[in-house]
Amino acid sequence: MSETYVHGYHPRENERLQAQAGTLVDLLHSDTSYPSGSVVLEAACGVGSQTVTLAQRSPDARFTSIDISAASLAEAKRATDAAGLTNVQFQQADIFALPFAPESFDHVFVCFVLEHLSRPVEALAILNGLIRPGGTMTVIEGDHGSTYFYPDTSAARRAILCLVELQRLAGGNALIGRQLYPLMIEAGLEAVRVSPRMVYVDSSRPELVDGFTRKTFTAMIEGVRESALEARITDPEAFDAGVRDLHRTAEVDGVFCYTFFKGVGEKRRRV
Ligand SMILES: C[S@@+](CC[C@H](N)C(=O)[O-])C[C@H]1O[C@@H](n2cnc3c(N)ncnc32)[C@H](O)[C@@H]1O
């Protein structure tokens, strides 16, 4: 990988990605299914958090799921095997050096990847080159600037900004969701449609309080504590106070909001 992957590859991060995927299945995937016989590339599948849902929702499509990390691919294979899926094959590869022929896929799916790349348009353009004319690309990204919550505290907001800053220092962009439309257009996709997918959490939705506020978002911020201290962009007291305040939003009177962005575009048809 050309840039440092800010979340790392630790077991706790794998669990966080799985919690995120499990909680967000309907919000993010309810309108993603591929026709029988489709050949689909999942770019940067990680530990397979989306792969299982994709392959289950489109049992008659064939998926090739790639990632640069062999350890993540092994985890992803375990996840699809455990789910009894036989329509996914995994391959270790770099998005910027993919071993596939032009126009060899009907569809491409990319989730939570562009935010970690310093050249997101180049990545999308490469992937667009692999889609047959008339095929589609689906891209999902978050945007940490879309986070707001009650009780609101500056300590919590500063802790979130630590992750935004770390990702920037690593060459990525944690605020990329809002840019999906222009990025996809610049990469050459047509008929691009972006839809915001908002997660709204209060204590009447206990599964989201646990699955999203605690185990997805707050866990993600907690996960960069050591890196933020090493980079000297915070101090232990300030960071820990911010994380405590984020946990506070998961209490009975707390509220948490976050918006994901899902874009679908078409590969230009031949004239
Ligand atoms: C946040 S994870 C997302 C994984 C998965 N798509 C999901 O939604 O759970 C980002 C993944 O991108 C992979 N990655 C980063 N740069 C890559 C590159 N140049 N080529 C292939 N994979 C890459 C990392 O190894 C990591 O597994």
The ligand as an SDF file (V2000), in Angstrom:
LIG
                    3D

 27 29  0  0  0  0  0  0  0  0999 V2000
  -11.4810    0.5200    5.7850 C   0  0  0  0  0  0  0  0  0  0  0  0
  -10.9570   -0.9080    4.9480 S   0  0  0  0  0  0  0  0  0  0  0  0
  -12.4510   -1.2310    4.0660 C   0  0  0  0  0  0  0  0  0  0  0  0
  -12.6450   -2.6790    3.7730 C   0  0  0  0  0  0  0  0  0  0  0  0
  -13.9930   -3.0530    3.2070 C   0  0  0  0  0  0  0  0  0  0  0  0
  -14.1920   -2.4880    1.8860 N   0  0  0  0  0  0  0  0  0  0  0  0
  -15.1210   -2.6630    4.1350 C   0  0  0  0  0  0  0  0  0  0  0  0
  -15.9820   -1.8800    3.7240 O   0  0  0  0  0  0  0  0  0  0  0  0
  -15.1440   -3.1410    5.2650 O   0  0  0  0  0  0  0  0  0  0  0  0
   -9.8540   -0.3260    3.6660 C   0  0  0  0  0  0  0  0  0  0  0  0
   -9.1470   -1.4440    2.9390 C   0  0  0  0  0  0  0  0  0  0  0  0
   -8.4600   -0.9010    1.8070 O   0  0  0  0  0  0  0  0  0  0  0  0
   -7.3060   -1.6950    1.6060 C   0  0  0  0  0  0  0  0  0  0  0  0
   -6.4090   -0.9380    0.7130 N   0  0  0  0  0  0  0  0  0  0  0  0
   -5.8180    0.2540    0.9450 C   0  0  0  0  0  0  0  0  0  0  0  0
   -5.0810    0.6330   -0.1070 N   0  0  0  0  0  0  0  0  0  0  0  0
   -5.2180   -0.3340   -1.0510 C   0  0  0  0  0  0  0  0  0  0  0  0
   -4.7110   -0.5070   -2.3710 C   0  0  0  0  0  0  0  0  0  0  0  0
   -3.9040    0.3960   -2.9380 N   0  0  0  0  0  0  0  0  0  0  0  0
   -5.0580   -1.6200   -3.0570 N   0  0  0  0  0  0  0  0  0  0  0  0
   -5.8750   -2.5550   -2.4960 C   0  0  0  0  0  0  0  0  0  0  0  0
   -6.3770   -2.4370   -1.2440 N   0  0  0  0  0  0  0  0  0  0  0  0
   -6.0660   -1.3410   -0.5300 C   0  0  0  0  0  0  0  0  0  0  0  0
   -6.7770   -1.9340    3.0060 C   0  0  0  0  0  0  0  0  0  0  0  0
   -5.9020   -3.0450    3.0520 O   0  0  0  0  0  0  0  0  0  0  0  0
   -8.0960   -2.1670    3.7740 C   0  0  0  0  0  0  0  0  0  0  0  0
   -8.4180   -3.5370    3.8140 O   0  0  0  0  0  0  0  0  0  0  0  0
  1  2  1  0
  2  3  1  0
  2 10  1  0
  3  4  1  0
  4  5  1  0
  5  6  1  0
  5  7  1  0
  7  8  2  0
  7  9  1  0
 10 11  1  0
 11 12  1  0
 11 26  1  0
 12 13  1  0
 13 14  1  0
 13 24  1  0
 14 15  1  0
 14 23  1  0
 15 16  2  0
 16 17  1  0
 17 18  1  0
 17 23  2  0
 18 19  1  0
 18 20  2  0
 20 21  1  0
 21 22  2  0
 22 23  1  0
 24 25  1  0
 24 26  1  0
 26 27  1  0
M  CHG  2   2   1   9  -1
M  END
$$$$
